[in-house]
Amino acid sequence: MVTTGLIAIDSTILATAVPTIVADLGGFSSFPWLFSIYLLTQAVSVPIYSKLSDTVGRKPIILIGVGLFLLGSVLCGLAWSMPALIVFRAVQGLGAGAVQPMAITIVGDLYTLAERAKVQGYIASVWAVSSVVGPTLGGLFSEFLTWNWIFFVNIPLSIAAGWLLVKHFHETVPSREHRIDWAGGALLTVSTSLLILALLEGGNAWAWDAPQSIGAFGIGLAVLAVFVVVERRAAEPVLAPWVFSRRLLGTTALIAVGVGAILMGVTTYVPTFLEALLGSSPLVSGLTLATLTIGWPISASQAGRLYLRWGFRTTVLIGAAIVVLSSAALAVTSTTPSVLAVGLSCFVMGLGLGLVAAPSLIAAQSSVGWGERGVVTGANMFARSMGSAVGVAALGALVNARMHGADAQADPQAFGVAATAVFVAVAAVALATTVAALAMPRTGRPVTQVVPDAELAAP
């Protein structure tokens, strides 16, 4: 939970300090890269770290992640210009790419099937607390100290996380010879970097039909095709084809894509919607959005009771139905904006997502043994990152098409129409996620013993 707190707080603390950072360092046109470069380096490194964890163990990988995150935080706090801060954020992202999936994988290693949902709820509660603590600390540091402290606060947390892992986390790694797939790792990094970059910056930094977009998409897809060929021949591929060819793993990956897109649509546009249409303060809009991350751990912690009684598929379908209804309610009530209606919709959506994300991931983890659990967890989280990137691109294009370059504050009425379109699109994604859940294999009620995990949710 302490290790997860590093990533959770960092994901929320920076946004409130951006105006102060820009005032000090300049580079207003470049500040979106503070978020884009972090998401990019985090996403592309997840599959590589996850595969390595199945080879050398979880502990060295998560400690490397904590170390890189600590190094990046110190460098960010000492940054002297916007370009330097962007580069150092990339180092932080590389650390986060190891920390987040390893924390979830370790939960799968340590706890029984019956315990995992409750522990996942504890992990999710860290995000709920951070959604309130992060923006508050960011505002306090920016107003009463300096923006540098939003990064320096990670130093004691990183040291505490590293010490706790070294002292209390022990694992036994099966001893056998491995062949590391360096070529596959390099090709995956290049291809996904180009594709995510094109998705994140298309329509923002450059037009969709600009040479940069065409080149990034074209080269990225070509390198991805080479990667697929290489992986079919690799002795121990970094992202094995079977990860997505098995029915259970394929459907849970599609569900993760949907979760990523839904989260990005809501977290990106709800605060701006409230501030532009109702004149809400950033604090009010932030706390309204935080109801989503409060509802999530509540349902995630209780999901075990449902999937142990009715099975993973039924539990995920219940959650998906709740997400569909809440996102539809958000779209309908957006035509008559209300903080109460938005907050209630977000809270119910969080309840639904807690019943979708945790059980679907646990189902995927439980279908494989220790030696494959890292790569399965990494693939699921990579799918969520790709859903977030695609969501940013698609929803951004939808808003830009209706705003015609106008600012939300300058033309709130037009933005209200655009935001309603976004929430309708989120509801459509929720419906598609429900279809993916329907395609999950019927595995019945899972048993509760620890071994053999591979039999608990077989495709």
N, C-alpha and C positions, 0 to 999 in steps of 0.2 A: 504493500500500500504506500509506503514511503517512496519507493522507487517510481511507482505510477504517479505519485504526487508531483514529481519533477516535471513530467510531460504535461500533466493536467493544468498545473498552475501556469506554466509557460505558454500554454495555448490560449489563455484568457487574459494574462496580465499585460501583454504588449499593446493590445488594441487601444486601451485608454491613454497610453503614453505617446502614441504616434504624433499628435500635434506638437508636443514638447520636443520630441526627438527631431522633427523636421525643423522646428524653430532654431534648434541648436546646431544641427549638422547641415541643414539645407537638403536639397534633393527631393522636393515634393513629388516630382514625376516618377521617382524611382522607388518610393516607399512601399508600393504593393509587392515589390520583390522581397521585402522582409518576410512576407508570408509565403509567397510562391516558392522561393528557393528552399525554405524549410520543408514545405510539403513535398517538393520534388525530391530532395535528397533523402528524406524519410521514406518515401514510397519506394524508390528504386533500390534501397538497401535492405528492405525487409526480407525479400525472398532469399537473398544471399546469407544474411545473418541466420535466418531460420534453418537453412540447409546446413550451415556450419555447426549450428547447435546440435543437430542430429549426429554430427561427426565427433566433435570435441567436448560436447556437453553444454548445458545452459549457463552454468556459472561463469566460465571465462567470457562468454559472449555478452552477458548482461553487465559484467564488470567493465568490459571494453566500452559498452554503450554509456555507462555512467561516467567513465573517464572522459570520453569524447564530449559528452554533454557538459561536464564540468569545465573542460578546456574551452569549449565554444562559449560558455557563459562568461568566463573570465575575459576572453578576447572581446566579446560583445560589449562588456562593461567598459573596456578600455578603448573602444573604437573611436577614431578621430574623424571619420567621414562616413557618408552614407554608403559608398562602395565598399569600404572596409567592413562596415556593420553587416552588409548583405553577405559578404564572403564568410564572416564568422557565424552568421546564422546558418549557413550551409553546414558548418562543422557541428552545430547543435542538432541539426536535422539528421546527420549521420549517427549521432548518439541516440536520438529518439527512435531511429529505425531499428536499433537493437533492443532498447529498453522495453518498449510497449509490447511487441510480440513475445518477448522472452518472459515477461511477467505473466502473461496469460497462459503461455505454454507450461510454465512452472506450476501454475495452479492445476493444470491438467495432469501433471506428473504427481503432485503431492496428495491430491484429495480424491476421495471416492466419487463415483458418479452421483451419489445422493448428496454429497457435500458441495459439489462444484458450483451449483447455481447460487447457493448461499454465499460462497466465497466470491463469486463473480459479482454478487450484489454489493459486497464490501468494497471490491475494486471500483464498481460503478459509483459508490457513494463518495469516493475520492473526487471523481469528476463533478459530482453535485456540489460538494463543499467548495471546490476550486472555482466553479462558475460564479460563486459569490465572493470568495476571498480574492481571486485573481484580479478582477476589475477594481476592487476596493484598494488593494495594495498598489496597483498601477497608478490609480489616481492620487493616493497619498504620497507615494514616492515622487511623482511628477510635480506635485504642488508644494510639498514641504521639504523634500531633499533634492535629488537630481534623478533623471531618468536612468542613469547607470545602475541604480540600485535594483531595478526590476530584473537585472541579470545577476548582480552580485548576491541576491537573496538565494540563488540556486547553489551557492558555494556550501553553506552549512548543510543544506538538504542533500546535496550530492555526497558529501563526506559521510553523513549519517547513513544514507542508503548503502554506500559501499561498505562501511563498517559492519552494518547489520547482515549484509549478504556474506561477507567473508567469515563472520563469526558464527552465524546460525544456519546458513544454507549449505547442506552437504548432499552430494549426489554420487552415485556409482555409474561410471560411463563404461559400457561394454567395450572390451579391448579387442579391436580387430583393425586390420589394415584398410585404409581408405584412399581413394583416388579423388582428389579435389578437382571439380569441374571449373577450372579457371577460365577456359574459353567461353563456356556457357554463361558464367557470371559476368564477364566483360560484355558479351553481346546483349544480355538482358539489361545491363545497366545503360548501355548506349541507346538501345531501342526504346526502353520505357522512358528514359530521360527526354528523348526527342518528342515522343508522343505526348507525354504529360506536359512538357513545355508548350507544345503546339496547342493543347487543349486549354491550358491556363492563360496563355497570352493572346490567343486568337480572338479578335474582336476587341482587345484591350490595348496591348502594346502595338499591335499591327492588325490590319484587316485580315479577314479569313482567306481572301484570295490573293494576299500579298505573297511575294516570293519566299519570305520567311516561313509562312504557314505551309505553303506547298512543299518547300524543301524539307521542313521538319517532319511533316506527315509522310512524305515520300521516302525519305531516307530511313525514318523510324520503322515504317512497315517493311522495307526491304531487309533491314537488319533483323527485324523480328522473324521474318521468314527464314533467314539463315540460322537464327537461334533455334527454331523448331527443328530444323534438319540436324543441327549439332546435338541437340538434346536426345534425339532418337538413337544416336550412336554412342552417347556418353555412358560410361560404366556406372557413374553415380551422378545423374543430372541434377543441376541446382534447382530446377523446377520440372519435375518429371511429368510426362504427358498423362500418366494415370491419375494425377491429382484432379484433373478436370474431366477425365473420361468416366470415372465412377459416378453413378447416378447421385448418390448421397452427397459426395463432395462437389459435384457440378452444381446441383441445385442450391446447396448452402452457399456456394460462391456467388451465384446469381442473387441470392437473398442479401448477401453482404454488399453487392453492388447497389441494390435498391436502398439499403440502410444508409450507405454513404451519400447517395444522391438526395435522399429525403433530409438527412441532417444538414447537408450543405444548403439546400433550398430554404429551410426554416431558419437556421442560425444566421445566414447571410442577409435575409430580407426582412425578417420580423422586426429587428431593432429600427432599421431605417423606415419601415412602414409606420411604426408607432411615432417616431420622431417627426416624420414629414406630414402625416395625416392628422395627428392629435397634438403635436407640439410637445410630446413627452420628453423628459430629460434623458440623457444617456443612462443614468442610474436606474430610472424607472423601466426603460426599455430592456436594459440588461437583466434586471431582476424578473421581468415578465418572461423573458426567454429562459431564465434559469429554472422556471417551473418544469420545463422539459427534462432537465437533468436531475430534478428532484423526483419526478415520477419514475424515471428509468430504474434507479437502484431499488425502489420500493417493490416493483414487480419482478425485477431480476432476482432479488433475494428469495422470492416466493415461487419462482418458476420451477424449482426442483419438485415441489409438491405436485405440480400439474404434470410434468413429463414423467415422473415416476408412476403416476396413476393412469395417465392417458397416452403417454408416448410423446416423442419429440414433435412429430408432424402435427398432431392435434394442438399442442401447445403453441407452436409457431403460427398455425392458422388462426387461433384465437387472438394472438397478438397482432397479426396482420389485419384482421377484421377491425380491431380497435383503431389501428393506424389509419385505415381507409376512412372510417367514420369521422375520426378527429380531424384529418386533413381536409375532408369534405366540409366539415363544420367551419374550419378556418377559412376556406375559400368562400363559403356562403356569408359568414359574418364580416368578411373583409369589406363588403360593400357598404356596411354601416359600422365603421371602426369603433372598437371598444377595447380598452386595456383588459377588462375583466374577461371578455369573450376570448381574446387572444391568449391570455394567460391560462384560462381553463382548457382551451383547445390544445395548447402546448403541453400542459400537465397530463392530459389524457393520452396524447400522442407519446409522451415519455413512458407511460404505463404500457402502451402497446409495444413500443420498441424494446422495452426490457424483456418482453415475452417472445420477441423475435430474435434479437441479436444473441443473447446468451444461450438459449437452448439450441439454436442452429449451429453455433460454434462448438458447443459441448458435444452435439451429435457428431460433428465432423471429427473432433478430437478422439471421441470414444470409438470410432470405427477403425483406428489404427493403433499400433503399438508404439513404444517409446521411441524407437529409431525412425519413425515417420511423423511423429506428432508435431515436431518443430516445423517441418516443411508444410504440413497441412494447415497449422495455425497461421504461418506466414502467408500462405496462398490466400487464405480467407481474409486476412487483414490487407493484403495487397489488392484483393478484389474490392474491398471497401474504399481504399485510397483511389482506385481507378473510378469507382462510382462517384466519389467526391469531385475528382477532376472533371469528369464528364458532366456532372451536375453543374459545376461552376460555369463551364463553357456553354452548355445548352440554355441554362436559365439566364445567364448574362446576355446571350444573344436574344432571348425572348424579351427581356427588359429593354435592351438597346433598340430593338425593332419598334417598340411602342413609344419610347421616349425621344427618339430621333436626336440624341446627343444632349438633351436637356438634363439639368440637375434635379434631383428629387425635391430639394428644398425650393428651387425656383418654380417648379411646376408640380405641386403635390397632387393635384387632381389627376394628371396624366400618370404619375407614379402609382396612385391608388389603383388605376385600371391595370397597370403593368404588374403590380403586386398581386392582384387578384388572379391574373393569368399564371403567375408563378405558383400560387397556392393550388390552382386547378391542376397544373402540371405535377406538383408534388402528390396530389391525390391520385393522378394517373399512374405515377411511379409506384405508389403504395398498392394500387390494384395489380400492377404487373408483378410486384413482389409477392402478392397473394397467390398469383398463378404459379410462380416458382415454388412456393410452399406446397401447393397442391401436388406438384410433381415430385416432392420428396417421397422416398420409398416408405411403404407402410411397415414399420418395424415392431408395432405393438408396444406394450409396456416394457421399458428396459429393466433389466435386473440390476441389483445394486452392488454385486461384488466387484472388487477391483480388477481381478484377473479372470479370464482374458479380456482385455479391453476391446480387442479387434472383433469380438463377437457381439458387442452390445448394440451396434447400429450398422450392421453389415449392409452393403448396397444390394 
